[in-house]
Amino acid sequence: MNKVAANPVFVCEGRRSVTEEALASGAVLMSSTNEDALETAVHEHARLVYRIAYSVLRNHHDAEDATQETFIRVMRYRRKLQGVDHAKTYLARIAWRVALERRQAKPEVSLGEAAIAEAIVQLRSQLASGEQTTLGNEMAALLESLISALPKTLRDPLRLSTVEEFEPREIADVLRTSEASVRSRLFRARQILKEKLQALEGNHGTPR
Amino acid sequence: MAPPDRDRLDQWLDGALRQNEIAEPRPGLEGRVLARIAAESKRHGTQRSWPWILATASAIAVFALIGLSVSHYSAKTPSTAVPQVSRNSVMARVAEISAPVSLKPAVRRSHRKRAPALTRTIDEPKLEHFPSRRPLSEQERVLASYAARFPAEAALIAREQAKFEQEIAKAQEEAEKDSSGSN
């Protein structure tokens, strides 16, 4: 049931306008025919949508394309979709789907041995110093390839968990699963990443 | 790996994942998104409105044809053969009805005696081509364009029109039978 019906709605010159309350609830995005609702959603959630897209696509240009595509889909289908309560989750779901579709079209890039070795050197250096410095390109690429190699059920929650605006409950909404399931999958995903990093470190020997 | 190293790896992984995902869009993202939405909205609206415009225009043309056909039959002009259902017949019908109205009674196929129609005769030049060659009216152009773009729909409309004309002709014949019977 559309919650906007419970909020006062003003009719101005034949066009429906909504109160700030309705705007804040996010429900108006799906029920109002006013273009301002979509514009408000862009201002409020474009960054979130971008970061969701980037978490999948790992490329600024592609992430921006996916962001635009997300809002265009919202524009096209908003009249057909009623009863949406939360614009944030709704947009996140669309952004996630758009990003995955685009990612499927791109070939995976494998990491060479030299790059892996360089990444392990960076890892050892940072672990030894105990300081968290900026990830080098090789380390970032290695981490990305390890995440990509995870099973989909573990990879998806892990990617969404790194989008700082998202809590496990919201991740569960996007992935249409339970919060408990998200938490357990996050734990398992991190375990696997650590095991793989340790294995790589072992395989590349101790530093001199 | 010893527990302190495990904790360190845990912490490192936390930081690495956070760093890895901190991505900020280029300045002006919202403006670019809104501009794209506006462009798509305009394009989508234009694309969606053309079929409606043509459909409305063709519907108006069809109703005008039907209206003219009814008034044509009710003026006691003899019934003509039902035109073949085709795109050309629709166009021919449009041209025929839109042509200057002839007040000269057409050749009658019926052998029954009828009271002479009180009409004036205006001699018109005999034309070699039928329908007469003259530029199409705005309505005819729209109808032609519609028929070219949506032949299936135009054929459907022509079929419905032909059916309607058949019914009119039948009703006309019955009315004439009744009137000649009563005479």
Interface residues (C-beta under 8 A of the other chain):
Chain A: L38 E39 V42 H43 A46 R47 Y50 R51 Y54 S55 H60 A63 E64 T67 Q68 F71 I72 M75 R76 L123 Q126 L127 G130 Q132 T134 L135 M139 A140 L143 E144 L158 R159 S161 T162 V163 E164 R190 L193 K194 L197 Q198
Chain B: M1 D5 R6 R8 L9 D10 Q11 W12 L13 G15 A16 L17 R18 Q19 N20 E21 I22 A23 E24 P25 R26 L29 E30 R32 V33 L34 R36 I37 E40 S41 H44
